[in-house]
Amino acid sequence: MTLAILTYVTIIGFLGWAAWRSGVTEKAMFVVNVVLLWISAIWFFGYPALIGPAVVAATLYLALLVVMTSSDLKVPVTVPARRKQPAYTYDED
């Protein structure tokens, strides 16, 4: 199993290197090859190869939502000045 994982990593690395140094067609074929390798990993490893990327994607999506909605934490909040109380109080008896 370890040899199979190492083989997949090696193949993806080689394909990525070739796509980086080549034209547009090679880049498109890199995406196609990665999808086909992922499908073959699902066939070879089974259900974990399908669930693993889904869990990673959900984690990244949650982190993205936290980053997008936490902008209020970065903006300083100004407190309005308090109104001064009079130095004396007038009491009618």
C-alpha positions as CSV (number, residue, x, y, z in Angstrom):
1,M,0.0,0.0,0.0
2,T,2.9,2.4,0.8
3,L,4.5,1.6,-2.5
4,A,1.2,2.5,-4.3
5,I,0.9,5.8,-2.5
6,L,4.5,6.6,-3.3
7,T,3.9,5.7,-7.0
8,Y,0.8,8.1,-7.1
9,V,2.8,10.9,-5.6
10,T,5.7,10.4,-8.0
11,I,3.4,10.3,-11.0
12,I,1.5,13.5,-9.9
13,G,4.9,15.2,-9.3
14,F,6.2,14.3,-12.7
15,L,3.0,15.3,-14.5
16,G,2.9,18.6,-12.6
17,W,6.5,19.3,-13.6
18,A,5.7,18.6,-17.2
19,A,2.6,20.8,-17.1
20,W,4.5,23.7,-15.5
21,R,7.1,23.7,-18.3
22,S,4.7,23.1,-21.2
23,G,1.8,24.8,-23.0
24,V,-1.9,25.1,-22.4
25,T,-2.8,21.7,-23.7
26,E,-0.3,20.0,-21.3
27,K,-1.9,22.0,-18.4
28,A,-5.4,20.8,-19.3
29,M,-4.1,17.2,-19.7
30,F,-2.6,17.5,-16.2
31,V,-6.0,18.2,-14.7
32,V,-7.5,15.3,-16.7
33,N,-4.7,13.0,-15.5
34,V,-5.1,14.0,-11.9
35,V,-8.8,13.3,-12.1
36,L,-8.2,9.9,-13.6
37,L,-5.6,9.2,-11.0
38,W,-8.1,10.1,-8.3
39,I,-10.7,7.8,-9.8
40,S,-8.1,5.0,-9.9
41,A,-7.2,5.7,-6.3
42,I,-10.9,5.3,-5.4
43,W,-10.9,2.0,-7.2
44,F,-7.6,0.9,-5.6
45,F,-8.0,2.2,-2.0
46,G,-11.8,2.3,-1.9
47,Y,-14.0,4.5,0.2
48,P,-11.2,6.4,2.0
49,A,-9.9,7.9,-1.2
50,L,-13.4,9.4,-1.8
51,I,-14.0,10.6,1.8
52,G,-10.5,12.0,2.4
53,P,-10.6,14.8,-0.1
54,A,-14.2,15.6,0.9
55,V,-13.2,16.1,4.5
56,V,-10.2,18.2,3.5
57,A,-12.5,20.3,1.2
58,A,-15.0,20.8,4.0
59,T,-12.3,21.9,6.4
60,L,-10.9,24.4,3.9
61,Y,-14.4,25.7,3.2
62,L,-15.1,26.2,6.9
63,A,-11.7,28.1,7.2
64,L,-12.7,30.2,4.3
65,L,-16.0,31.1,5.9
66,V,-14.3,32.0,9.1
67,V,-11.8,34.3,7.3
68,M,-14.6,35.9,5.3
69,T,-16.8,36.6,8.3
70,S,-14.1,37.6,10.8
71,S,-13.4,40.9,9.2
72,D,-15.4,42.6,12.0
73,L,-12.8,41.5,14.5
74,K,-10.2,43.5,12.7
75,V,-12.1,46.8,12.5
76,P,-11.6,48.9,15.7
77,V,-14.9,49.7,17.4
78,T,-15.2,53.3,18.6
79,V,-17.2,53.9,21.7
80,P,-19.3,57.1,21.6
81,A,-18.3,59.7,24.2
82,R,-20.4,59.7,27.3
83,R,-22.4,62.8,28.1
84,K,-21.2,64.7,31.0
85,Q,-23.5,64.8,34.1
86,P,-24.2,68.1,35.7
87,A,-22.1,69.0,38.7
88,Y,-25.2,69.5,40.8
89,T,-28.7,68.2,40.9
90,Y,-31.8,70.3,41.4
91,D,-34.4,68.7,43.6
92,E,-37.8,70.3,44.0
93,D,-39.4,69.7,47.3
